[in-house]
Amino acid sequence: MRNYVIIIPALNPTESLIDYVKALLAKGAKHVIVVNDGSHEECDNIFQEISLIERCTVVTHHENKGKGRALKTAFAYFLEHFQGMDGVITADADGQHSVEDVFKVANAITPGYREIVLGVRDFRKTYVPGRSQLGNRITSFLFYLLFHYKLEDTQTGLRGIPVSQLPWLLELKGERYEYEINMLIHARLRDIHFRKVPIQTLYFNRNESSHYHPLFDSFKIFSKLVRGYFHDASHWRKK
């Protein structure tokens, strides 16, 4: 793996996260940053064990602040402590992103390019939970309608981001899941290229471990798409 740091936001993870981190490092990851986003005390032993792993750092929010804030906390930590590295790979803590796919995304990044690499899942699979299929279909349709770009997986958490793109990502609004769609909106407005990499579509126990709330988070994402078009797009046109 080239000079990329893997970032994993985590809320109430299972012990499988320990093995996942070890597997990433064993395959050649340079460093892993895990953000404990206000998890229950019962998870303290998991984060403690991860913090003892060589080339792994745990950053802690003492209360839950949301996935968007966890990502921005990790981006800021990376920029402060990892000068000379080429960028970051964001991955989820629930096992949906295989070790192989994390490295597939990492190897697709072209250092110095204005691009974000997206690990894209196939939602046509019959075993994909209905709430995931419906939410992604709606957001994908809206994204195409408003921003004229076909993006099959708007909710992917597996992304490769060159270091050059992190400063403006730190300034983006959004503290929870809407932050990720905001990232796509502003990348599109900035004419930043999306490189799409097919990845496995993995779900366990019908995705019951996910902290994504179908109604609440979907509404925030849909609202952000519409506001992003009417407010953010008009702002960029005036520049």
C-alpha positions as CSV (number, residue, x, y, z in Angstrom):
1,M,0.0,0.0,0.0
2,R,1.2,3.5,-0.8
3,N,1.3,6.3,1.8
4,Y,-2.3,6.4,2.9
5,V,-3.8,6.3,6.3
6,I,-7.0,4.4,6.9
7,I,-9.7,6.2,8.9
8,I,-12.5,4.3,10.7
9,P,-15.3,6.1,12.5
10,A,-16.8,3.8,15.1
11,L,-19.9,3.8,17.3
12,N,-20.4,0.9,19.6
13,P,-18.4,-1.6,17.5
14,T,-18.1,-5.3,18.1
15,E,-14.8,-7.0,18.9
16,S,-14.5,-7.9,15.2
17,L,-13.2,-4.4,14.7
18,I,-10.0,-5.4,16.5
19,D,-9.4,-8.2,13.9
20,Y,-10.3,-5.9,11.1
21,V,-7.7,-3.3,12.1
22,K,-5.0,-6.0,12.5
23,A,-5.9,-7.4,9.1
24,L,-5.5,-4.0,7.4
25,L,-2.1,-3.5,9.1
26,A,-1.0,-7.0,8.3
27,K,-1.7,-6.4,4.6
28,G,0.4,-3.3,4.5
29,A,-1.6,-0.3,5.8
30,K,0.8,2.4,6.9
31,H,-1.4,3.6,9.8
32,V,-5.0,3.3,11.0
33,I,-6.9,6.0,12.8
34,V,-10.0,4.8,14.7
35,V,-12.4,7.5,16.0
36,N,-14.5,6.4,19.0
37,D,-17.6,8.5,18.5
38,G,-19.0,8.4,22.0
39,S,-19.4,4.7,22.3
40,H,-20.9,2.9,25.3
41,E,-18.5,2.2,28.2
42,E,-18.9,-1.5,27.4
43,C,-16.8,-0.9,24.3
44,D,-13.9,0.7,26.2
45,N,-11.9,-2.5,26.2
46,I,-12.2,-2.8,22.4
47,F,-10.8,0.7,21.9
48,Q,-8.1,0.1,24.5
49,E,-6.9,-3.0,22.8
50,I,-6.9,-1.2,19.4
51,S,-4.9,1.7,20.9
52,L,-2.1,-0.8,21.9
53,I,-1.7,-2.1,18.3
54,E,1.4,-0.7,16.6
55,R,0.7,1.9,13.9
56,C,-2.8,2.5,15.2
57,T,-4.3,5.6,16.9
58,V,-7.6,5.9,18.7
59,V,-9.1,9.4,18.9
60,T,-12.1,9.7,21.3
61,H,-15.2,11.8,21.3
62,H,-16.6,11.6,24.9
63,E,-20.1,12.0,23.5
64,N,-21.6,11.0,20.2
65,K,-21.1,13.7,17.6
66,G,-22.0,11.9,14.4
67,K,-20.2,10.3,11.6
68,G,-19.5,13.6,9.8
69,R,-17.8,15.1,12.8
70,A,-15.9,11.9,13.4
71,L,-14.5,12.0,9.9
72,K,-13.5,15.7,10.3
73,T,-11.8,15.0,13.6
74,A,-9.8,12.3,11.9
75,F,-9.0,14.5,8.9
76,A,-7.7,17.2,11.2
77,Y,-5.6,14.7,13.2
78,F,-4.2,13.4,10.0
79,L,-3.2,16.8,8.7
80,E,-1.5,17.7,12.0
81,H,0.4,14.4,12.5
82,F,1.0,12.8,9.1
83,Q,2.9,15.3,7.0
84,G,4.3,13.7,3.9
85,M,1.5,11.1,3.5
86,D,-0.5,11.1,0.3
87,G,-4.0,10.9,1.7
88,V,-6.6,8.9,3.6
89,I,-9.0,6.0,3.0
90,T,-12.3,6.1,4.9
91,A,-13.9,2.8,5.9
92,D,-16.8,1.7,8.0
93,A,-16.5,-0.2,11.3
94,D,-19.3,-2.7,10.7
95,G,-17.5,-5.1,8.3
96,Q,-19.2,-3.8,5.1
97,H,-15.8,-3.0,3.5
98,S,-13.5,-6.0,3.0
99,V,-9.8,-5.6,3.5
100,E,-9.3,-6.4,-0.2
101,D,-11.7,-3.6,-1.2
102,V,-10.0,-1.0,1.0
103,F,-6.7,-1.7,-0.8
104,K,-8.5,-1.7,-4.1
105,V,-9.7,1.8,-3.5
106,A,-6.3,2.9,-2.2
107,N,-4.5,1.6,-5.2
108,A,-6.9,3.5,-7.5
109,I,-5.9,6.9,-6.2
110,T,-3.6,8.9,-8.5
111,P,-1.5,11.2,-6.2
112,G,-1.8,14.9,-7.1
113,Y,-5.0,14.5,-9.1
114,R,-8.2,16.4,-8.2
115,E,-10.3,13.4,-7.5
116,I,-12.1,11.3,-4.9
117,V,-12.1,7.5,-5.3
118,L,-15.5,5.9,-4.4
119,G,-16.0,2.2,-3.6
120,V,-19.3,1.5,-5.4
121,R,-21.6,-1.3,-4.4
122,D,-24.1,-3.1,-6.6
123,F,-27.6,-2.5,-5.1
124,R,-29.3,-4.8,-7.5
125,K,-28.3,-7.8,-5.5
126,T,-31.3,-9.6,-4.0
127,Y,-29.8,-9.8,-0.5
128,V,-29.4,-6.0,-0.1
129,P,-31.8,-4.8,2.6
130,G,-34.8,-3.0,1.3
131,R,-34.1,0.2,3.2
132,S,-30.6,0.4,1.7
133,Q,-31.9,-0.2,-1.9
134,L,-34.7,2.4,-1.6
135,G,-32.6,5.1,0.1
136,N,-29.7,4.8,-2.4
137,R,-32.0,4.7,-5.5
138,I,-33.7,7.9,-4.4
139,T,-30.5,9.7,-3.6
140,S,-28.8,8.5,-6.8
141,F,-31.8,9.7,-8.9
142,L,-31.8,13.1,-7.1
143,F,-28.0,13.5,-7.5
144,Y,-28.3,12.8,-11.3
145,L,-31.3,15.1,-11.7
146,L,-29.7,18.0,-9.8
147,F,-26.0,17.6,-10.6
148,H,-26.1,15.8,-14.0
149,Y,-23.8,13.0,-12.8
150,K,-24.7,9.3,-12.5
151,L,-23.5,8.0,-9.2
152,E,-24.7,4.5,-8.4
153,D,-23.7,4.5,-4.8
154,T,-24.2,7.9,-3.1
155,Q,-23.9,6.5,0.4
156,T,-20.7,4.5,0.2
157,G,-18.4,5.1,3.2
158,L,-15.4,3.6,1.4
159,R,-13.6,6.6,-0.1
160,G,-10.1,7.4,-1.1
161,I,-9.2,11.1,-0.6
162,P,-5.9,12.7,-1.6
163,V,-4.3,15.0,1.0
164,S,-4.9,18.0,-1.3
165,Q,-8.7,17.7,-0.9
166,L,-8.8,17.5,2.9
167,P,-8.6,21.3,3.8
168,W,-11.8,22.1,2.1
169,L,-13.5,19.0,3.4
170,L,-12.7,20.2,6.9
171,E,-14.8,23.3,6.3
172,L,-17.9,21.5,5.0
173,K,-21.1,21.6,7.1
174,G,-22.7,18.4,8.3
175,E,-22.1,16.4,11.5
176,R,-23.8,13.1,10.7
177,Y,-24.6,11.0,7.7
178,E,-25.5,14.1,5.6
179,Y,-21.8,15.1,5.6
180,E,-21.0,12.3,3.2
181,I,-23.5,13.5,0.6
182,N,-22.4,17.1,1.2
183,M,-18.9,15.9,0.3
184,L,-20.1,14.6,-3.1
185,I,-22.1,17.8,-3.8
186,H,-19.2,20.1,-3.2
187,A,-16.8,17.9,-5.0
188,R,-19.1,18.0,-8.0
189,L,-19.4,21.8,-7.7
190,R,-15.6,22.1,-7.6
191,D,-15.2,20.0,-10.7
192,I,-13.4,17.3,-8.8
193,H,-13.3,14.0,-10.6
194,F,-15.0,10.8,-9.1
195,R,-13.1,7.6,-9.8
196,K,-15.6,4.7,-9.3
197,V,-14.2,1.4,-8.2
198,P,-16.6,-1.7,-8.0
199,I,-16.5,-3.3,-4.5
200,Q,-18.3,-6.2,-2.8
201,T,-21.8,-5.6,-1.5
202,L,-21.6,-7.0,2.0
203,Y,-24.4,-7.0,4.6
204,F,-24.5,-8.9,7.9
205,N,-27.8,-9.8,9.7
206,R,-29.7,-7.6,7.3
207,N,-27.5,-4.6,8.3
208,E,-28.9,-4.5,11.8
209,S,-25.7,-3.2,13.3
210,S,-25.9,0.0,11.2
211,H,-26.5,3.3,13.0
212,Y,-28.1,4.7,9.9
213,H,-31.7,5.7,10.7
214,P,-33.8,5.1,7.5
215,L,-36.3,8.0,8.1
216,F,-34.3,10.6,10.0
217,D,-31.0,10.3,8.1
218,S,-32.6,9.8,4.7
219,F,-34.6,13.0,5.2
220,K,-31.5,14.9,6.1
221,I,-29.6,13.5,3.1
222,F,-32.5,14.3,0.7
223,S,-32.8,17.8,2.2
224,K,-29.1,18.4,1.8
225,L,-29.2,17.4,-1.9
226,V,-32.0,19.9,-2.6
227,R,-30.4,22.7,-0.5
228,G,-27.1,21.9,-2.1
229,Y,-28.5,22.5,-5.5
230,F,-30.5,25.7,-4.8
231,H,-28.1,27.3,-2.3
232,D,-24.6,25.9,-2.8
233,A,-24.8,25.6,-6.6
234,S,-26.0,29.2,-6.9
235,H,-23.2,30.4,-4.6
236,W,-20.6,28.7,-6.8
237,R,-22.1,30.1,-10.0
238,K,-21.6,33.6,-8.7
239,K,-17.9,33.0,-8.1
